[in-house]
Amino acid sequence: MADQLDNLRAFIQRYPRLLVLTGAGISTDSGIPDYRDRNGEWKRKQPVQHAEFMHSASTRQRYWGRSLIGWPLMRNARPNPSHYALATLEEQGQIELLVTQNVDRLHQQAGSRAVIDLHGRSDRVICMSCDFATDREHQHRHCAELNPDFIRFSADVAPDGDADLEVDFSTFQVPDCPQCGGILKPDVVFFGDNVPKPRVEQALAALQRADALLVIGSSLMVYSGFRFCRRAQEWGKPIAALTLGRTRADELLSLKIDAPIAPQLATLLEEVYCLPAGAASRHSLPRR
């Protein structure tokens, strides 16, 4: 483990301008479940598909019904030491851009400023037909008011505000857009949908400026994240990954560290910047 930490320290010191790509594994210490196991296989059924959500009223009933249980965990999650460590690394001028596949906004809560939410943000709801947007918590309360019988259910919470609830959702009332009557959807990229092109272009431009790519907490099984490894390889950019288990890009990596994320990042920053124990987790460094 000490050798792995030394290697990661050397990587960050050798390549002082990093594009950092994060995935679900960085938020598990905040209590948010991830999608895949150590082998990159699904732990549960795949999340809702974009086309099904848009074309099936029953799918929307099921999504918002399960969200009554799953959303509070997302809403109440707080940044963990890994999020604060990356915010500290940004303060030290070593992160060109942080691109996250997560929709929990925990990087921003921890103080990171240069962030692209590649897959959107779960705390906002948008209409798919007009420009209406609202806070996710407002939608949550509205669904609870319309469906009081569903509040009594309990289930294991799944990733991204979902829950492993299997009941009859046929009577669940889904609020429509108050402005045009259209379909309301979380402002996230569901599976089967495309990441907006401007986000990808901005992230790739930052990767071009960066010295190297650092992947944290992602299996890279989804192409929207894996593409950055492919492009980094094409451009001759070294790639390091700190994550548990196999990744889709293992053969492209210059450095692979299969270890818990938070202890590695916290210890790394405390040693590199001679911080007292826990300082990186408290996000206490002044900006250079």
C-alpha positions in Angstrom: 0.0 0.0 0.0 2.9 2.4 0.8 4.3 1.7 -2.7 1.0 2.6 -4.3 0.8 5.8 -2.3 4.3 6.7 -3.4 3.4 6.0 -7.0 0.3 8.2 -6.8 2.3 11.0 -5.1 4.9 10.8 -7.9 2.3 10.9 -10.6 0.6 14.0 -9.2 4.0 15.8 -8.7 5.2 14.8 -12.2 2.0 16.0 -13.8 0.9 19.2 -11.9 -2.1 20.0 -14.2 -4.6 17.2 -14.0 -8.0 16.6 -15.5 -9.8 14.6 -12.8 -12.6 12.3 -13.7 -14.7 10.9 -10.9 -17.4 8.3 -10.6 -19.8 6.7 -8.1 -17.0 5.2 -6.0 -16.0 8.6 -4.7 -19.5 9.1 -3.1 -20.0 5.7 -1.5 -18.4 7.1 1.7 -21.2 9.6 1.7 -23.7 6.8 1.9 -24.7 6.9 -1.8 -24.7 3.3 -3.3 -22.7 2.6 -6.5 -23.9 0.7 -9.6 -21.2 -2.0 -10.1 -19.1 -4.6 -8.2 -15.4 -5.1 -8.3 -15.6 -6.8 -11.7 -17.6 -4.0 -13.3 -20.8 -6.0 -13.3 -24.2 -4.5 -12.3 -25.1 -5.0 -8.7 -28.8 -4.6 -9.5 -31.1 -4.1 -12.5 -30.0 -1.3 -14.8 -31.4 2.2 -14.1 -34.3 3.6 -16.0 -33.7 4.1 -19.7 -34.3 7.5 -21.3 -36.6 6.3 -24.0 -38.8 4.3 -21.6 -39.1 7.3 -19.3 -40.2 9.5 -22.1 -42.6 7.1 -23.8 -44.1 5.2 -20.9 -46.4 6.7 -18.3 -46.0 3.6 -16.2 -42.3 3.9 -16.2 -42.6 7.5 -15.0 -45.0 6.4 -12.2 -42.5 3.7 -11.1 -39.6 6.2 -11.3 -41.2 8.9 -9.2 -42.8 6.4 -6.8 -39.5 4.9 -6.0 -37.9 8.3 -5.8 -40.1 9.1 -2.7 -37.9 6.6 -0.9 -34.6 7.1 -2.7 -34.3 10.9 -3.1 -34.0 11.8 0.6 -30.7 9.9 0.8 -29.3 11.9 -2.1 -30.7 15.1 -0.7 -29.2 14.5 2.8 -25.8 13.2 1.6 -22.8 15.3 2.5 -19.2 15.5 1.1 -16.7 13.0 2.4 -13.0 13.4 2.8 -12.4 12.5 -0.8 -14.5 15.4 -2.1 -12.7 17.8 0.3 -9.3 16.4 -0.7 -10.0 17.2 -4.4 -11.2 20.6 -3.5 -7.9 21.2 -1.7 -6.0 19.9 -4.7 -7.9 22.4 -6.9 -6.9 25.2 -4.4 -3.3 24.3 -4.9 -3.7 24.8 -8.7 -3.2 21.2 -9.7 -6.7 20.5 -11.2 -7.4 21.9 -14.6 -10.9 20.7 -14.5 -12.9 18.1 -12.5 -15.3 16.1 -14.6 -17.8 14.1 -12.6 -20.1 11.3 -13.7 -22.0 11.7 -10.5 -25.2 13.8 -10.2 -25.0 14.4 -6.4 -23.3 17.9 -6.5 -21.1 16.8 -3.6 -17.9 18.2 -5.3 -19.5 21.6 -5.3 -20.6 21.3 -1.7 -17.0 20.5 -0.8 -15.7 23.6 -2.4 -14.6 22.5 -5.9 -15.3 25.3 -8.4 -14.0 24.0 -11.8 -16.5 21.2 -12.2 -18.5 19.8 -15.1 -21.5 17.6 -14.1 -21.2 15.4 -17.1 -24.5 13.6 -16.4 -26.3 16.5 -15.0 -27.6 17.2 -11.5 -30.3 15.4 -9.6 -31.3 18.4 -7.5 -33.1 20.0 -10.4 -36.2 19.0 -12.4 -36.9 20.3 -15.9 -39.8 20.1 -18.4 -39.0 18.2 -21.6 -41.3 20.5 -23.6 -40.6 24.1 -22.4 -38.1 26.0 -20.3 -39.7 25.3 -16.9 -37.3 24.2 -14.2 -37.9 23.6 -10.5 -36.1 22.3 -7.4 -36.1 18.5 -7.0 -37.3 18.9 -3.4 -40.4 20.8 -4.6 -41.2 17.9 -6.9 -40.6 15.5 -4.1 -43.0 17.2 -1.8 -45.6 17.5 -4.5 -45.4 13.8 -5.3 -45.8 13.0 -1.5 -48.8 15.3 -1.3 -50.5 13.6 -4.3 -49.6 10.1 -3.1 -49.8 9.9 0.7 -50.3 6.1 0.6 -46.9 5.6 -0.9 -45.0 7.3 1.9 -45.5 4.3 4.2 -43.3 2.0 2.0 -39.7 1.3 2.8 -37.0 -0.3 0.7 -33.3 -0.4 0.2 -32.0 2.7 -1.5 -30.4 2.4 -4.9 -28.0 4.8 -6.7 -29.0 8.2 -7.9 -32.2 8.6 -5.9 -33.7 5.3 -6.9 -35.0 2.5 -4.5 -35.5 -1.2 -4.7 -39.3 -0.9 -4.3 -41.5 -3.3 -6.2 -45.2 -2.5 -5.7 -48.2 -1.6 -7.9 -47.5 1.9 -9.1 -50.6 2.2 -11.4 -52.3 4.6 -9.1 -49.3 6.8 -8.5 -50.0 10.4 -9.6 -47.1 12.1 -11.4 -47.2 15.9 -11.6 -47.0 17.4 -15.0 -45.3 20.6 -15.9 -47.4 23.5 -14.4 -46.4 25.7 -17.3 -47.3 23.6 -20.3 -48.4 20.2 -19.1 -45.3 18.4 -20.4 -43.2 15.7 -18.9 -41.1 16.6 -15.9 -37.7 14.8 -15.6 -34.7 15.2 -13.3 -32.0 17.3 -15.0 -29.8 14.2 -15.5 -28.7 12.1 -18.5 -30.5 8.8 -18.2 -29.1 5.7 -19.7 -29.6 5.6 -23.4 -29.5 9.4 -23.7 -26.6 11.5 -24.9 -24.4 13.8 -22.9 -24.9 17.4 -24.2 -22.2 18.1 -26.7 -21.0 21.4 -25.1 -20.1 19.5 -21.9 -18.0 17.0 -23.8 -16.3 19.6 -25.8 -15.4 21.7 -22.7 -14.1 18.6 -20.9 -12.0 17.6 -23.9 -10.6 21.1 -24.3 -9.5 20.9 -20.6 -8.0 17.5 -21.2 -5.9 18.9 -24.1 -4.5 21.6 -21.7 -3.9 19.1 -18.9 -0.7 17.2 -18.3 -2.4 13.9 -17.4 -5.8 12.3 -16.6 -6.6 11.0 -13.1 -9.6 8.8 -12.7 -11.1 8.3 -9.2 -13.9 5.9 -8.3 -15.0 4.9 -11.7 -15.1 1.5 -13.5 -15.3 3.5 -16.8 -17.8 0.9 -18.1 -20.0 3.7 -19.5 -18.6 5.2 -22.7 -19.3 8.8 -21.6 -16.4 8.5 -19.1 -14.3 5.9 -21.0 -14.0 8.3 -24.0 -11.7 10.5 -22.0 -9.3 7.7 -21.5 -9.4 6.8 -25.2 -8.7 10.5 -26.1 -6.0 10.8 -23.5 -4.2 7.8 -25.0 -4.5 9.3 -28.5 -3.0 12.6 -27.3 -0.2 10.9 -25.3 -1.5 11.9 -21.9 -0.6 9.6 -19.0 -3.6 8.1 -17.2 -3.8 7.0 -13.5 -6.8 5.4 -11.7 -7.6 5.2 -8.1 -10.6 2.9 -7.8 -11.7 -0.4 -6.4 -11.7 -3.3 -8.9 -11.5 -3.6 -12.6 -11.9 -0.7 -15.0 -12.7 -0.7 -18.7 -9.5 1.2 -19.3 -7.0 -1.0 -17.4 -4.9 -1.7 -20.4 -4.6 2.1 -21.1 -3.4 3.0 -17.6 0.0 4.2 -16.7 -0.8 3.7 -13.0 -3.6 1.6 -11.3 -4.2 1.8 -7.6 -6.9 -0.7 -6.4 -7.5 0.7 -2.9 -10.0 2.6 -0.8 -10.2 6.2 -2.1 -10.6 8.4 1.0 -7.5 7.2 3.0 -5.3 7.4 0.0 -6.2 10.9 -1.0 -6.2 12.3 2.5 -2.8 10.8 3.3 -1.4 11.8 0.0 -2.3 15.5 0.4 -1.1 15.6 4.0 2.3 14.3 3.0 2.7 16.4 -0.2 1.7 19.6 1.5 3.0 18.8 5.0 -0.5 19.2 6.5 -1.6 18.1 9.9 -3.7 14.9 10.0 -7.2 15.6 8.8 -6.5 19.0 7.3 -7.2 18.0 3.7 -10.6 16.6 4.8 -11.4 20.0 6.4 -10.6 21.8 3.2 -8.5 24.3 5.1 -5.7 25.4 2.7 -5.5 28.9 1.3 -5.5 29.3 -2.4 -2.0 29.7 -3.9 
